[in-house]
Amino acid sequence: MPSPSSSFAAPGDLDRMFFALADAHRRGMLELLSRGGPASVSELAAPLQIALPSAVKHLAVLEQGGFVASRKAGRVRTFQIEPRGFDAMNTWLAQHQAMLHAQFDRLGDYL
C-alpha cells in the first residue's frame, strides 16, 4: 500500500479508506480516539456498547484503511489516530471538488 501521505492513492487504497469510514461504529472509534488520545480495545468498545471481538474487527478495518495505528505492550493493544491516513483521502476529495467547481464555472460562463 502506498504511503498515506502520497498525493495519489490507488483505487484499492481509496476503497479501503471509504469502506473503513462507512460504518458508524468505526467513525465513533475515530471520534473517541480524536478526542481522547490512544485507547485500548476495551476503552473503545465500552462507550459504543459493542463486544470486544466486534471492536477488534472494526479496529482492524480502520488500521487497514490507514486511519489508526496499533501498539502492543504486554497483553494490551493500544490504538491511536493516524492523521496521515486522511491525507490521501483529502487529496482525492480536493481534486474532485476542483473538477466540480471548474464544471460549474464553465456552466456559469456559458449562461
N, C-alpha and C positions, 0 to 999 in steps of 0.2 A: 504494500500500500504506500503511495507517495506520502511524503510528509504533509501533515495538515496545514502547514504554513505555505505550501506551494501555491502559486497563483492559479494553477489548473488542477482540477480533481478529475480523475477518471470516472466514467459513468457508474461503475460499480461502487466506487467510494461514496459518491453522492447518494446512491441507492441506500447504502448502509446508514448514512447520516440521516436522511429523511425518514427511513424506517425506524431508526432509534428515537426520533422525536415524534413519531406517530402515535405513541401510547401515553395516556395521561399519567400512569404510574411513573414512567421513565422521566417525563417532564417534571413531575413532582420531585423525583430524586434530584434532578438537576437544580431545581429551585432550592431544596434543602441544602445541597452542597454549596450553592452560590451564596446563601445567606449565612450558613453555619460553619463552613470550612470542612475539612476532612472528617469522615464519619465511617463507622463500621457498618456492616450489612444490617445488623440488628437495629442500629440507630436510625438507619434509613427506612427499614421495613415498618417499625413501630408506628410512626405518625401516619403512614399511608395505609395501615391496617392490612398488610399483606404478609403471607407466610414467608419464612426465610428462604425456602427453595425458590419461590417465585421471585423474591428480591434478588437472589443470586443470578437468576436467568436474565432479569431486566438489566442488572448491572453489567453482565457480560455483553449484552447488546449495546449498551452505552459505551463500553470500552472498545468494542469492535468498530463503533461509529466514530471513535476518536474524541468523545466528549468527556470521558473520565479516565483516570489512571489509578491503578491499584498498587498497594504495597503491603506485603505480609510481614508482620512482626510477631513471631511466635505462632500462636493459633488464631490471631486476629488479623483479618484482611481489612485494610482501611482504603477508602476511595476518596479521591479528591477531583475537583473540576479541572479539566484540561482546557484552558482558554484558547490555545492554538487550534483546538479541534473545531472551533467555529470559523476559523479564517477561510477555509476552502468554501464553506457554505456561503459566507458573506460575500466572497468574491463572485461566486456563481450568481447570487441574487443581485448584486450590483451590476453585473454585466447584463442580465436580463432586464433589470429596471432601466438601464441606459437605453437598451434597444426599444423598450416600450415607449419611453419618453421621446426618442427620436421619431418613432412612428406617429405619435401624437403631434409632434412639431411639424412633420410633413403634412399631416392632415390639416393642421391649423393654417399652414402656408397655402394649401390647396383651397381651403374655404375662404 
